[in-house]
Amino acid sequence: MDAAFAQGNPPAPAPAASAPNLFGSNPGFEESVVDDNLWDGVTRESYLSGRPFSAPVVGDDGFRSIALPPSVAFADLNGDGKPDLLVADGLGYFYFYANVGTAAEPKFRSAEIVPLFLSANPKGRPDNLDVNNRYRNLRAVPRFALADWRRSGLLDLVVGNYFGELFFIPNTGSAKQPMFRQPQPVESARLKPGPRDGLPFNLLAPVAADWQGNGRLDLLLGEGTYSANAVRLLENLGPGGRPQFSEDRMHYVAYGEGREVLIPTVVDFNQDGRPDLVVADRNGKVSLFLQPANGWKPGQETPFSTYLTFGGRDKLPGLVAPCAADFNGDGLFDLLFGLPNGRIAVALNLGTRGEPRFGPLQELKGAKRLPVTRVPPNRNPADWLVNTSAAYGNFLAYGAIVNAQEDQAAAPPEGGNCFKFGYWPSGNSVFASPADSVPPEARRFSLRHRFELKIGHTYTLTFQVRGKGVAKAGYRVRTDYRTSEAVDYKAEAIERGGVKKIYTLESLNFNLVGDFNATDRWTTVKKTFAFQPKSQDVPRDTIYLVQFEVDCELPRNDAVLYFDDFQLVESR
């Protein structure tokens, strides 16, 4: 990268009106779209929520993306005698909501982000999605089983994912302060039931239960593999420490029979002393499978009984993730759900022991941890693409529009707003701060914009920067092959005067890079360049779509970087 910056210069003057700014209508971040900052697990409307997430699944209507709900458990994790909420959202972050009410009237405020992120990709790739959001061996969408797997008095995790892998994360903390250590590398925590990296299924949804009545916890697995959807049992072959499973000791428990993407929970539904299955599917139905009167044996099917209703409704809003637990301490089990919109809900059991009856879903609420005077609303810039590397495990990272009233250090040089990259403060008290768990390669941020340039024309780029503790910062202008002239990922055809010539993508490549410094004063970055791909005979004035990107690395959680007043004009 070349050092194209002028440190300490005053902000560049606005371009003449006759030279339109190719950054469009929002070069100084005066237009914004308000979004939720979910690092505290609470929406602006005070609903408990993880990050909404969608991924493709195969069903009878083809291969398409659907909203995938967070996974949820309800158990005492901080040793105060009151059950708490543990939630894993679709991107792979775990949220701990301490119960600040009572066992009979649970109440929640905001979440602590658990410093655990298992969504790093295999084979050393840190990302789940490439730059075009195409899925590559997606490890996200964790579903977890919370149980005392080692008989230590502490609750451990077995986690399943979209890719078909299982992980074991022991609780190495104490009854009052749990600790789920980030495995280094992630692969070291993988359970291997067979010769493959993962099981021959995807969207694994595990739940722990003594299904066979032998005093040993086994793993029941729902999954989302079309035409093979079922709930299976993996027998726990471990002697009491790390659970061990084998594909040779895997059994069918319940068949999907056309129901797709199955997420189970286990509870003695009819109070006959035997565990039963409650299973959600992607169509919003929740099924009941009752164990036979003589108990379950390998090779025996647990038959479908009925669909459950909630406040008289037999269909919920899409795929949900159920958890059976006594939410209000009345001795009856209730059903908690992760919802497709990322929120958490409960359906209270209004029936009796042995004859459950459920009311409508009630979405749970909490309170934002920090007031707006300390943490402004998460305002995204209109017409820009923002990437904070959240998909790579960049805990607490954010990129948002701020003004001088919300952030005195901003002092925008143009207009009332500017853009800021940084980290939200951690409010953890039960779990260790997740800030210390961010891998160095994940501490990357980028801001992108697209515009059209003409071959053979000269342009001047300017923008303003200000920062503290920034390790690396740079910009890039490169050809985007989705042009207004032609679209072909193998070659581009340009026709002039009836003559058609084929140019390879290599010959049409344009790539301008530069770096810049960020100090505690607003400075101007400026670069004048001619837009000319490698091939010199591409006709002048041919219009190409170009992607502009600024990116940076913030090595510490107190590092910040501000941007303002982007200008790209054709030189006269």
C-alpha positions as CSV (number, residue, x, y, z in Angstrom):
1,M,0.0,0.0,0.0
2,D,1.2,3.5,-0.7
3,A,1.2,6.2,2.0
4,A,-1.4,8.6,0.4
5,F,-2.3,10.9,3.3
6,A,-1.8,14.5,4.5
7,Q,-1.5,14.3,8.3
8,G,-2.7,17.4,10.2
9,N,-4.3,19.1,7.2
10,P,-7.6,20.9,7.7
11,P,-10.7,19.3,6.1
12,A,-10.7,19.5,2.4
13,P,-13.2,22.0,0.9
14,A,-16.3,20.7,-0.6
15,P,-16.1,20.0,-4.4
16,A,-17.6,22.4,-6.8
17,A,-21.3,22.0,-7.6
18,S,-20.5,21.1,-11.2
19,A,-18.6,18.0,-10.1
20,P,-21.1,15.5,-8.6
21,N,-20.0,13.5,-5.7
22,L,-20.1,9.8,-6.6
23,F,-20.7,8.8,-3.0
24,G,-24.2,9.8,-3.6
25,S,-26.7,11.3,-1.1
26,N,-25.0,10.3,2.2
27,P,-21.3,11.1,2.0
28,G,-21.2,12.7,5.5
29,F,-23.5,10.2,7.3
30,E,-26.4,12.5,7.8
31,E,-28.9,9.8,6.8
32,S,-29.2,6.8,9.0
33,V,-31.3,3.7,9.7
34,V,-31.7,2.9,13.4
35,D,-30.9,-0.7,14.3
36,D,-30.7,-2.7,17.5
37,N,-27.4,-3.0,19.3
38,L,-27.7,-6.5,20.7
39,W,-24.5,-6.9,22.5
40,D,-26.5,-6.6,25.7
41,G,-29.2,-9.0,24.5
42,V,-32.1,-6.5,24.7
43,T,-33.9,-4.7,21.8
44,R,-34.9,-1.1,21.8
45,E,-38.4,-2.3,22.7
46,S,-36.9,-4.1,25.7
47,Y,-37.4,-7.6,24.4
48,L,-34.7,-10.3,25.2
49,S,-33.1,-11.1,21.9
50,G,-30.1,-12.6,20.2
51,R,-29.1,-11.7,16.7
52,P,-31.6,-12.8,14.1
53,F,-30.0,-15.1,11.6
54,S,-31.0,-17.0,8.4
55,A,-29.4,-19.9,6.6
56,P,-30.5,-22.2,3.8
57,V,-32.3,-25.4,4.4
58,V,-33.7,-28.1,2.1
59,G,-37.4,-28.7,2.2
60,D,-40.3,-29.8,0.1
61,D,-40.4,-26.3,-1.4
62,G,-36.7,-26.4,-2.4
63,F,-33.5,-25.0,-1.1
64,R,-34.0,-21.6,0.5
65,S,-33.0,-19.5,3.5
66,I,-35.2,-19.4,6.5
67,A,-35.0,-17.6,9.9
68,L,-33.3,-19.8,12.4
69,P,-34.2,-19.3,16.1
70,P,-31.8,-19.0,19.0
71,S,-31.3,-22.0,21.3
72,V,-32.4,-21.6,25.0
73,A,-32.0,-23.2,28.4
74,F,-33.3,-22.4,31.8
75,A,-31.1,-23.4,34.8
76,D,-29.3,-21.9,37.8
77,L,-25.8,-21.0,36.5
78,N,-24.7,-18.5,39.2
79,G,-25.6,-20.6,42.2
80,D,-28.2,-18.2,43.7
81,G,-31.0,-20.8,43.7
82,K,-32.9,-19.1,40.9
83,P,-32.9,-20.5,37.3
84,D,-31.3,-18.2,34.7
85,L,-31.5,-18.0,30.9
86,L,-28.7,-19.2,28.6
87,V,-29.3,-18.4,25.0
88,A,-27.2,-19.0,21.8
89,D,-28.1,-16.9,18.8
90,G,-27.8,-18.1,15.2
91,L,-24.5,-16.4,14.6
92,G,-22.8,-18.2,17.4
93,Y,-22.9,-15.9,20.4
94,F,-24.0,-17.1,23.9
95,Y,-26.0,-14.8,26.1
96,F,-26.4,-15.2,29.9
97,Y,-29.4,-13.5,31.5
98,A,-29.3,-13.6,35.3
99,N,-32.6,-14.0,37.0
100,V,-32.9,-10.8,39.1
101,G,-36.5,-11.8,40.2
102,T,-37.5,-14.9,42.1
103,A,-38.0,-18.5,41.2
104,A,-41.7,-17.9,41.1
105,E,-41.5,-14.5,39.2
106,P,-38.4,-14.5,37.0
107,K,-37.1,-11.1,35.9
108,F,-34.3,-10.2,33.6
109,R,-32.3,-7.1,32.7
110,S,-29.6,-7.3,30.1
111,A,-27.3,-10.1,29.1
112,E,-23.7,-10.9,29.6
113,I,-21.9,-12.1,26.5
114,V,-20.3,-15.4,27.3
115,P,-16.7,-15.4,26.0
116,L,-17.2,-18.5,23.9
117,F,-17.4,-18.6,20.1
118,L,-17.4,-21.9,18.3
119,S,-18.4,-20.7,14.8
120,A,-14.9,-20.4,13.4
121,N,-14.6,-22.5,10.3
122,P,-12.6,-25.6,9.8
123,K,-9.2,-25.8,8.0
124,G,-8.0,-22.6,9.5
125,R,-10.6,-20.3,7.9
126,P,-11.8,-17.7,10.5
127,D,-14.9,-16.8,8.6
128,N,-18.3,-18.3,8.2
129,L,-19.3,-16.3,5.2
130,D,-17.3,-14.9,2.3
131,V,-17.6,-11.3,1.1
132,N,-20.7,-12.1,-0.9
133,N,-22.4,-13.9,2.0
134,R,-22.2,-17.3,0.5
135,Y,-22.0,-20.1,3.0
136,R,-18.8,-22.2,3.3
137,N,-18.9,-25.1,5.8
138,L,-21.1,-23.0,8.0
139,R,-20.4,-23.7,11.7
140,A,-22.9,-21.2,13.0
141,V,-26.5,-21.9,14.3
142,P,-25.4,-23.5,17.6
143,R,-27.9,-25.7,19.5
144,F,-26.7,-26.8,22.9
145,A,-27.5,-29.3,25.6
146,L,-26.8,-28.0,29.1
147,A,-26.3,-30.7,31.7
148,D,-23.9,-32.1,34.4
149,W,-22.1,-34.4,31.9
150,R,-19.2,-35.1,34.3
151,R,-21.2,-35.5,37.5
152,S,-19.2,-32.6,39.0
153,G,-22.1,-30.5,40.2
154,L,-21.5,-28.0,37.3
155,L,-23.4,-27.6,34.1
156,D,-21.4,-28.4,30.9
157,L,-22.2,-27.8,27.3
158,V,-22.6,-30.1,24.3
159,V,-23.1,-28.0,21.2
160,G,-24.3,-29.0,17.8
161,N,-24.1,-26.8,14.7
162,Y,-25.3,-26.3,11.1
163,F,-22.4,-28.2,9.7
164,G,-23.1,-31.4,11.6
165,E,-20.4,-31.2,14.3
166,L,-20.6,-31.7,18.0
167,F,-18.5,-30.0,20.6
168,F,-18.0,-30.5,24.3
169,I,-17.3,-27.5,26.5
170,P,-16.7,-28.3,30.1
171,N,-17.6,-25.8,32.9
172,T,-14.3,-25.2,34.5
173,G,-15.5,-22.5,36.8
174,S,-17.5,-22.8,40.1
175,A,-21.1,-23.0,41.2
176,K,-21.3,-19.2,41.5
177,Q,-19.0,-18.2,38.6
178,P,-19.2,-20.6,35.6
179,M,-16.5,-20.6,33.0
180,F,-16.7,-22.0,29.4
181,R,-13.2,-21.6,28.1
182,Q,-12.7,-20.9,24.4
183,P,-11.0,-24.0,22.9
184,Q,-7.7,-23.4,21.2
185,P,-8.2,-24.3,18.4
186,V,-11.9,-24.8,18.2
187,E,-11.4,-28.3,16.6
188,S,-9.8,-29.5,19.9
189,A,-13.3,-29.5,21.5
190,R,-14.9,-31.5,18.8
191,L,-16.6,-34.8,19.6
192,K,-16.1,-37.4,16.9
193,P,-18.8,-40.1,16.9
194,G,-17.5,-41.4,13.6
195,P,-14.8,-41.2,11.0
196,R,-16.1,-37.9,9.6
197,D,-15.5,-34.5,11.0
198,G,-19.2,-34.4,11.7
199,L,-22.2,-36.6,11.6
200,P,-23.9,-37.2,8.3
201,F,-26.6,-34.7,9.1
202,N,-26.8,-30.9,9.5
203,L,-28.5,-28.4,11.8
204,L,-27.8,-30.6,14.8
205,A,-30.1,-29.9,17.8
206,P,-29.0,-31.9,20.9
207,V,-30.8,-32.3,24.2
208,A,-29.4,-34.3,27.2
209,A,-31.6,-36.8,28.9
210,D,-31.6,-40.2,30.7
211,W,-33.8,-41.6,27.9
212,Q,-33.1,-45.2,28.7
213,G,-33.7,-44.9,32.5
214,N,-30.3,-46.4,33.3
215,G,-29.0,-43.3,35.2
216,R,-26.7,-42.2,32.4
217,L,-27.2,-39.0,30.3
218,D,-27.5,-39.7,26.6
219,L,-27.8,-37.3,23.7
220,L,-31.0,-37.0,21.6
221,L,-30.4,-35.3,18.3
222,G,-32.8,-33.5,16.0
223,E,-31.5,-32.5,12.6
224,G,-32.4,-30.8,9.4
225,T,-31.3,-33.2,6.6
226,Y,-34.2,-33.3,4.2
227,S,-35.7,-36.8,3.6
228,A,-33.8,-38.1,6.6
229,N,-35.2,-35.9,9.3
230,A,-35.5,-37.7,12.5
231,V,-34.7,-37.6,16.2
232,R,-31.9,-40.0,17.1
233,L,-30.3,-41.2,20.2
234,L,-26.5,-41.2,20.7
235,E,-25.6,-43.4,23.6
236,N,-23.1,-41.9,26.0
237,L,-20.3,-44.4,26.2
238,G,-18.1,-42.2,28.5
239,P,-17.3,-43.4,32.0
240,G,-18.4,-40.1,33.6
241,G,-16.0,-37.5,32.3
242,R,-16.0,-36.2,28.7
243,P,-19.0,-37.7,26.9
244,Q,-18.2,-40.2,24.2
245,F,-20.5,-41.2,21.3
246,S,-20.3,-43.6,18.4
247,E,-22.2,-43.9,15.2
248,D,-22.4,-47.6,15.9
249,R,-24.5,-46.8,19.0
250,M,-26.9,-44.4,17.4
251,H,-30.6,-45.3,17.2
252,Y,-33.7,-43.9,15.7
253,V,-36.1,-42.6,18.4
254,A,-38.8,-40.7,16.4
255,Y,-39.3,-40.3,12.7
256,G,-40.0,-36.9,11.1
257,E,-42.5,-38.4,8.7
258,G,-42.4,-35.3,6.5
259,R,-41.7,-32.8,9.3
260,E,-38.5,-30.9,8.5
261,V,-35.7,-29.3,10.6
262,L,-36.5,-31.0,13.9
263,I,-35.6,-29.4,17.3
264,P,-36.4,-31.5,20.3
265,T,-36.7,-31.1,24.1
266,V,-37.3,-33.9,26.6
267,V,-39.8,-33.9,29.5
268,D,-42.1,-36.4,31.2
269,F,-45.1,-34.9,29.5
270,N,-47.9,-37.1,31.0
271,Q,-46.1,-37.8,34.4
272,D,-45.9,-41.6,33.9
273,G,-42.3,-41.7,35.0
274,R,-40.9,-42.0,31.4
275,P,-39.3,-39.1,29.4
276,D,-41.2,-38.0,26.2
277,L,-40.3,-35.8,23.2
278,V,-41.6,-32.4,22.3
279,V,-40.3,-31.5,18.8
280,A,-40.6,-28.3,16.8
281,D,-40.4,-28.2,13.0
282,R,-39.8,-25.5,10.4
283,N,-43.5,-25.2,9.6
284,G,-44.2,-23.8,13.1
285,K,-45.7,-27.1,14.4
286,V,-44.8,-28.6,17.8
287,S,-45.3,-32.3,18.0
288,L,-45.6,-34.7,21.0
289,F,-44.0,-38.2,21.0
290,L,-44.9,-40.3,24.0
291,Q,-42.7,-43.2,25.1
292,P,-44.4,-46.5,25.0
293,A,-45.9,-47.9,28.2
294,N,-43.2,-50.5,28.5
295,G,-40.4,-47.9,27.9
296,W,-38.1,-47.5,24.9
297,K,-35.7,-50.1,23.6
298,P,-33.2,-49.7,20.7
299,G,-34.9,-50.3,17.4
300,Q,-38.3,-49.2,18.8
301,E,-40.0,-46.1,17.5
302,T,-41.5,-43.5,19.8
303,P,-44.9,-42.9,18.1
304,F,-46.3,-39.5,17.2
305,S,-49.1,-38.5,19.6
306,T,-50.5,-35.1,18.7
307,Y,-49.7,-31.5,17.8
308,L,-49.6,-29.1,20.8
309,T,-51.6,-25.9,20.9
310,F,-50.7,-22.6,22.5
311,G,-53.6,-20.3,23.4
312,G,-55.7,-22.4,21.0
313,R,-53.2,-22.0,18.1
314,D,-51.6,-25.1,16.7
315,K,-49.0,-23.2,14.6
316,L,-46.3,-20.9,15.7
317,P,-44.5,-18.2,13.6
318,G,-42.0,-20.4,11.9
319,L,-39.2,-22.6,13.3
320,V,-38.9,-22.4,17.0
321,A,-36.4,-23.9,19.5
322,P,-38.2,-25.4,22.5
323,C,-37.0,-25.9,26.1
324,A,-39.1,-27.6,28.8
325,A,-38.6,-26.1,32.2
326,D,-40.6,-24.9,35.2
327,F,-40.5,-21.2,34.5
328,N,-42.7,-19.9,37.3
329,G,-42.0,-22.4,40.1
330,D,-45.5,-23.8,40.3
331,G,-44.4,-27.5,39.9
332,L,-45.6,-27.7,36.3
333,F,-43.2,-27.7,33.3
334,D,-43.6,-24.8,30.9
335,L,-42.2,-24.4,27.4
336,L,-39.6,-21.7,26.6
337,F,-38.9,-21.0,22.9
338,G,-36.3,-19.3,20.8
339,L,-38.2,-17.5,18.1
340,P,-37.3,-16.8,14.4
341,N,-37.1,-13.1,15.1
342,G,-34.3,-13.8,17.6
343,R,-36.4,-13.2,20.7
344,I,-37.2,-15.5,23.6
345,A,-40.8,-16.4,24.7
346,V,-42.6,-18.6,27.2
347,A,-45.8,-20.6,27.0
348,L,-47.0,-21.2,30.6
349,N,-48.6,-24.5,31.5
350,L,-52.1,-23.7,32.5
351,G,-53.1,-27.4,33.0
352,T,-52.4,-29.9,35.7
353,R,-49.8,-32.6,36.4
354,G,-50.2,-35.2,33.7
355,E,-52.6,-33.0,31.6
356,P,-50.6,-30.0,30.4
357,R,-52.4,-27.1,28.6
358,F,-50.4,-24.2,27.3
359,G,-51.3,-20.5,27.1
360,P,-50.2,-18.2,24.3
361,L,-46.5,-17.3,23.8
362,Q,-45.3,-14.3,25.8
363,E,-42.1,-12.7,24.7
364,L,-39.8,-12.0,27.6
365,K,-38.5,-8.5,28.4
366,G,-35.5,-7.0,30.1
367,A,-33.8,-3.6,30.3
368,K,-30.9,-2.0,28.4
369,R,-27.7,-2.1,30.5
370,L,-26.5,1.4,29.6
371,P,-28.6,4.5,29.1
372,V,-28.7,6.3,25.8
373,T,-26.5,9.1,27.2
374,R,-23.6,6.6,27.5
375,V,-24.4,4.3,24.5
376,P,-26.2,6.0,21.6
377,P,-28.7,4.2,19.3
378,N,-27.1,1.9,16.8
379,R,-27.6,4.1,13.7
380,N,-26.4,2.5,10.4
381,P,-25.5,4.7,7.5
382,A,-27.9,4.6,4.6
383,D,-26.3,3.5,1.2
384,W,-23.2,2.0,3.0
385,L,-22.2,-1.6,3.9
386,V,-20.7,-2.0,7.3
387,N,-18.7,-5.1,8.5
388,T,-17.6,-5.3,12.1
389,S,-16.4,-9.0,11.8
390,A,-19.1,-10.2,14.1
391,A,-19.2,-13.4,12.0
392,Y,-15.6,-14.0,13.0
393,G,-15.9,-13.6,16.7
394,N,-15.2,-9.9,17.2
395,F,-17.0,-9.6,20.5
396,L,-18.6,-6.2,21.3
397,A,-17.5,-4.6,18.0
398,Y,-19.7,-2.0,16.5
399,G,-19.9,0.6,13.7
400,A,-22.4,3.3,13.9
401,I,-23.2,7.0,13.2
402,V,-22.6,9.3,16.1
403,N,-22.8,13.1,16.8
404,A,-21.1,15.5,19.1
405,Q,-23.8,15.3,21.7
406,E,-23.6,11.6,22.0
407,D,-19.8,11.4,21.6
408,Q,-17.8,14.5,22.6
409,A,-14.6,13.0,21.0
410,A,-16.3,12.9,17.6
411,A,-16.5,16.6,16.7
412,P,-17.6,16.0,13.1
413,P,-15.8,18.3,10.7
414,E,-18.7,18.4,8.3
415,G,-22.4,18.3,9.1
416,G,-23.8,17.0,12.4
417,N,-22.8,13.3,12.2
418,C,-19.8,11.2,11.5
419,F,-19.2,7.4,11.5
420,K,-17.4,5.5,14.3
421,F,-15.8,2.1,14.7
422,G,-15.1,0.8,18.2
423,Y,-16.1,-1.6,21.0
424,W,-19.0,-1.4,23.4
425,P,-18.0,-1.6,27.1
426,S,-18.4,-5.0,28.7
427,G,-20.8,-5.3,31.7
428,N,-19.9,-8.8,32.7
429,S,-19.8,-9.8,36.4
430,V,-20.6,-13.5,36.4
431,F,-18.6,-14.5,33.2
432,A,-15.2,-13.1,32.3
433,S,-15.2,-10.2,29.9
434,P,-15.5,-11.4,26.3
435,A,-13.1,-8.5,25.2
436,D,-10.1,-10.7,26.2
437,S,-11.3,-13.5,23.9
438,V,-11.3,-11.7,20.6
439,P,-8.8,-13.4,18.3
440,P,-6.3,-10.8,16.7
441,E,-7.4,-11.8,13.2
442,A,-11.0,-11.0,14.0
443,R,-10.4,-7.3,15.0
444,R,-11.1,-6.0,11.5
445,F,-13.7,-3.5,10.4
446,S,-14.7,-2.3,7.0
447,L,-17.0,0.3,5.4
448,R,-18.0,-0.1,1.7
449,H,-19.7,1.8,-1.0
450,R,-20.3,1.2,-4.7
451,F,-20.3,3.6,-7.6
452,E,-19.8,3.7,-11.4
453,L,-16.6,5.0,-13.0
454,K,-15.7,5.6,-16.7
455,I,-12.6,4.1,-18.2
456,G,-9.9,6.7,-19.1
457,H,-11.3,9.4,-16.7
458,T,-9.4,10.8,-13.7
459,Y,-11.0,11.1,-10.2
460,T,-10.0,12.6,-6.9
461,L,-10.9,10.8,-3.7
462,T,-10.9,12.6,-0.3
463,F,-12.2,11.8,3.1
464,Q,-11.6,12.7,6.8
465,V,-10.3,10.4,9.5
466,R,-9.7,10.6,13.2
467,G,-8.7,7.9,15.6
468,K,-6.9,6.4,18.6
469,G,-5.0,3.1,18.9
470,V,-5.5,2.1,15.3
471,A,-3.0,-0.6,14.1
472,K,-3.7,-0.6,10.4
473,A,-5.9,1.5,8.2
474,G,-6.3,1.6,4.4
475,Y,-8.5,2.1,1.5
476,R,-9.1,0.2,-1.8
477,V,-10.8,0.9,-5.1
478,R,-11.3,-2.1,-7.3
479,T,-13.4,-3.3,-10.2
480,D,-16.7,-4.9,-9.4
481,Y,-17.6,-7.2,-12.3
482,R,-21.3,-6.6,-11.9
483,T,-21.0,-3.7,-14.4
484,S,-23.6,-1.7,-16.3
485,E,-22.0,-2.8,-19.6
486,A,-22.1,-6.6,-19.2
487,V,-22.4,-9.3,-16.7
488,D,-20.4,-12.5,-17.2
489,Y,-18.2,-14.1,-14.6
490,K,-16.0,-15.8,-17.2
491,A,-15.5,-13.0,-19.6
492,E,-16.9,-9.5,-20.3
493,A,-18.2,-8.6,-23.7
494,I,-18.1,-5.0,-24.8
495,E,-19.7,-4.1,-28.1
496,R,-19.0,-0.9,-30.0
497,G,-20.1,-0.1,-33.5
498,G,-21.2,-3.7,-34.1
499,V,-17.7,-5.1,-33.1
500,K,-17.7,-7.4,-30.1
501,K,-14.5,-8.1,-28.2
502,I,-14.1,-10.4,-25.3
503,Y,-11.9,-9.3,-22.4
504,T,-11.0,-11.7,-19.6
505,L,-11.6,-10.6,-16.1
506,E,-7.9,-10.5,-15.5
507,S,-7.5,-7.9,-18.3
508,L,-10.3,-5.8,-16.9
509,N,-9.0,-5.8,-13.3
510,F,-8.4,-2.4,-11.6
511,N,-7.1,-2.4,-8.0
512,L,-5.9,0.8,-6.3
513,V,-4.8,0.5,-2.6
514,G,-3.5,3.0,-0.2
515,D,-3.0,3.4,3.6
516,F,-3.5,6.3,6.0
517,N,-2.8,7.3,9.5
518,A,-5.4,8.2,12.1
519,T,-4.4,10.6,14.9
520,D,-6.4,12.5,17.6
521,R,-7.0,15.3,15.0
522,W,-9.2,15.2,12.0
523,T,-7.0,14.8,8.9
524,T,-7.6,14.6,5.2
525,V,-6.8,11.6,3.1
526,K,-6.5,12.5,-0.6
527,K,-5.7,10.5,-3.8
528,T,-6.0,11.4,-7.5
529,F,-6.1,8.5,-9.9
530,A,-6.9,7.5,-13.5
531,F,-9.4,4.7,-13.9
532,Q,-7.8,2.4,-16.4
533,P,-7.9,-1.4,-16.2
534,K,-4.9,-3.6,-17.3
535,S,-6.2,-3.9,-20.8
536,Q,-5.3,-0.6,-22.6
537,D,-7.7,-1.2,-25.5
538,V,-10.9,-1.2,-23.5
539,P,-12.9,1.7,-25.1
540,R,-12.8,5.0,-23.2
541,D,-16.0,5.9,-21.4
542,T,-17.0,2.3,-20.8
543,I,-18.8,2.4,-17.5
544,Y,-17.8,0.0,-14.7
545,L,-19.2,-0.6,-11.3
546,V,-16.4,-0.1,-8.7
547,Q,-16.3,-1.0,-5.0
548,F,-14.7,1.3,-2.6
549,E,-13.6,0.0,0.8
550,V,-11.9,1.4,3.9
551,D,-10.8,-1.1,6.5
552,C,-8.9,-1.0,9.8
553,E,-7.7,-3.1,12.6
554,L,-8.4,-2.1,16.2
555,P,-6.0,-4.1,18.4
556,R,-7.4,-3.0,21.8
557,N,-11.0,-2.4,23.0
558,D,-10.3,1.3,23.7
559,A,-9.2,1.9,20.1
560,V,-11.6,4.0,17.9
561,L,-11.7,5.2,14.3
562,Y,-14.0,8.0,12.9
563,F,-14.8,8.8,9.3
564,D,-16.5,11.8,7.7
565,D,-17.1,13.7,4.5
566,F,-16.3,11.2,1.7
567,Q,-15.9,12.8,-1.7
568,L,-15.2,11.2,-5.1
569,V,-15.4,13.6,-8.0
570,E,-14.2,13.5,-11.6
571,S,-11.2,15.8,-12.1
572,R,-11.7,18.7,-14.5
